[in-house]
Amino acid sequence: MSGVGQLVFDQDAAEQFDLRYRTRDMVRRRALVRDALGARPGDRILDVGCGPGFAIAELVDQVGTTGSIVGVDRSPQMLATAARRCAAFPNVMLHQADVAALPLDDAAFDRALCVQVLEFVPDVAAALGELHRVVRPGGRVVVWDVDWSTVSWHSPEPARMQRVLQAWDEHLTHPALPRTLAAQLRSVGFEGVEMVGYAFTTADLDPDTYAATVFHFVSQFVAGRCGLSAADVAAWVAEQRELDQRGEFSFACIQFCFSATRP
Ligand SMILES: C[S@@+](CC[C@H](N)C(=O)[O-])C[C@H]1O[C@@H](n2cnc3c(N)ncnc32)[C@H](O)[C@@H]1O
């Protein structure tokens, strides 16, 4: 996971996501997404970049037996995890595909969600164009991404902290995608675009927080990047654990929920 390239959604990542997406902050995030999506009984829902399938499993009750949910992800390991999670639901279908080339019919869905996926995707316009194509006229999309430039993370060694965050920016394609998403949604044809920011903050390294999940992935990812040696990363990890023990840990970031309608 370190050295070159972006975060890879392999078996190890699938196991980590399966574990960490059960935490309180991720449960909160999915509840916010469900509120924005407003699924109703009988709806046909698409979850693009469905990952381990938590959102699908939680939406099944809302759409009922007359509705259906399709999950798409590029990673076979993520899809295998989602398949296990959704095995009991006959109205859930999963496909391996790229968001920029969906193997799905035009106007086939009432609603679509795409949560923390587009920030990894090189051609965001193509991906949004696909979402627009597969949602019916009057249908709704919810797109959620993190603006990593909003991270405010306390360290008594700010220069090293800065390098850690710079190195972490290499885990994805667009570290500050929410800044342009509203305009990009409009330019592919969506209307009624709304943007809401949610702060994820914590003053301790409680494993149930988004901070703890980010801390895990950052500590695995950044060695060998931006001049950070394994020893530098180990020292930063130790520093953060000591701050937590002294009651001085502090993390905040803003995640953005966009909703829009196809006219
Ligand atoms: C951070 S996870 C989010 C998973 C899920 N949306 C959730 O919130 O629980 C990102 C997911 O997007 C998938 N992904 C990344 N790029 C993709 C692409 N171009 N097409 C389809 N899926 C993609 C990854 O395999 C991974 O499962």
The ligand as an SDF file (V2000), in Angstrom:
LIG
                    3D

 27 29  0  0  0  0  0  0  0  0999 V2000
  -14.1500    4.5920   -0.1340 C   0  0  0  0  0  0  0  0  0  0  0  0
  -14.9870    3.2230   -0.8470 S   0  0  0  0  0  0  0  0  0  0  0  0
  -16.6870    3.6780   -0.6260 C   0  0  0  0  0  0  0  0  0  0  0  0
  -17.6140    2.4800   -0.6270 C   0  0  0  0  0  0  0  0  0  0  0  0
  -19.1040    2.7880   -0.4630 C   0  0  0  0  0  0  0  0  0  0  0  0
  -19.5960    3.7450   -1.4170 N   0  0  0  0  0  0  0  0  0  0  0  0
  -19.4290    3.2490    0.9440 C   0  0  0  0  0  0  0  0  0  0  0  0
  -19.5450    4.4570    1.1760 O   0  0  0  0  0  0  0  0  0  0  0  0
  -19.5450    2.3790    1.8270 O   0  0  0  0  0  0  0  0  0  0  0  0
  -14.7460    3.5370   -2.5930 C   0  0  0  0  0  0  0  0  0  0  0  0
  -15.2900    2.4260   -3.4830 C   0  0  0  0  0  0  0  0  0  0  0  0
  -15.3200    2.9010   -4.8410 O   0  0  0  0  0  0  0  0  0  0  0  0
  -14.8860    1.8690   -5.6930 C   0  0  0  0  0  0  0  0  0  0  0  0
  -14.3720    2.4900   -6.9200 N   0  0  0  0  0  0  0  0  0  0  0  0
  -13.2940    3.2950   -7.0400 C   0  0  0  0  0  0  0  0  0  0  0  0
  -13.1520    3.6890   -8.3270 N   0  0  0  0  0  0  0  0  0  0  0  0
  -14.1750    3.1350   -9.0140 C   0  0  0  0  0  0  0  0  0  0  0  0
  -14.5950    3.1770  -10.3750 C   0  0  0  0  0  0  0  0  0  0  0  0
  -13.8980    3.8860  -11.2750 N   0  0  0  0  0  0  0  0  0  0  0  0
  -15.7070    2.5200  -10.7470 N   0  0  0  0  0  0  0  0  0  0  0  0
  -16.4030    1.7840   -9.8200 C   0  0  0  0  0  0  0  0  0  0  0  0
  -16.0560    1.6980   -8.5180 N   0  0  0  0  0  0  0  0  0  0  0  0
  -14.9590    2.3720   -8.1180 C   0  0  0  0  0  0  0  0  0  0  0  0
  -13.8370    1.1260   -4.8820 C   0  0  0  0  0  0  0  0  0  0  0  0
  -13.5970   -0.1690   -5.3700 O   0  0  0  0  0  0  0  0  0  0  0  0
  -14.4510    1.1500   -3.4920 C   0  0  0  0  0  0  0  0  0  0  0  0
  -15.2680    0.0390   -3.2530 O   0  0  0  0  0  0  0  0  0  0  0  0
  1  2  1  0
  2  3  1  0
  2 10  1  0
  3  4  1  0
  4  5  1  0
  5  6  1  0
  5  7  1  0
  7  8  2  0
  7  9  1  0
 10 11  1  0
 11 12  1  0
 11 26  1  0
 12 13  1  0
 13 14  1  0
 13 24  1  0
 14 15  1  0
 14 23  1  0
 15 16  2  0
 16 17  1  0
 17 18  1  0
 17 23  2  0
 18 19  1  0
 18 20  2  0
 20 21  1  0
 21 22  2  0
 22 23  1  0
 24 25  1  0
 24 26  1  0
 26 27  1  0
M  CHG  2   2   1   9  -1
M  END
$$$$
